Amino acid sequence: MSGWRSAMMAMILLAGCTAMAPPGSRRGAVDSISFQLNSWGSPVEGFTIASDGRGEFRKAPAFRAEPRVTRFNAGRAGFARIQAALAPVRRHAGSEVPCGQRMTDFPYGDIVWESGSSRATVSLNVGCRSAEMQAVVARAQQATTLAEGFARTNAAP
């Protein structure tokens, strides 16, 4: 019996260690994260950030206008903040997030994590009313707000 308990305890400890691993570590290191929000085929806003914190924030001043690009350097800590904001929605990568009731003609976009030549993508639609999609939209908004703040306070040439 004690052998069985020891084996069970070892499995529980191993599972606990796996659950505490930092986001993305089980899938490999993330090289960059990007997000693009579009409306009627035109970019509205978005960002790209590399793991070293260099990135750019893009925002169109008006509908169908060319987005203004601001480069920034948020450092590794800035990248980690954006990665943490989006970590809960990465589980949807490679699958369709449930939409629920849909209001048409709302913005839509993609969140993309790149690791080497591998890409993990989560698509979102602001008009979808499911709790799952609204959580994805909220996390994308949070990450975009962070990127916009980095562009404002850490602008780079």
Summary of the structure (lengths in Angstrom):
residues: 157
radius of gyration: 18.6
end to end distance: 66.2
largest distance: 70.8
contacts: 455
relative contact order: 0.19
helix: 38%
strand: 31%
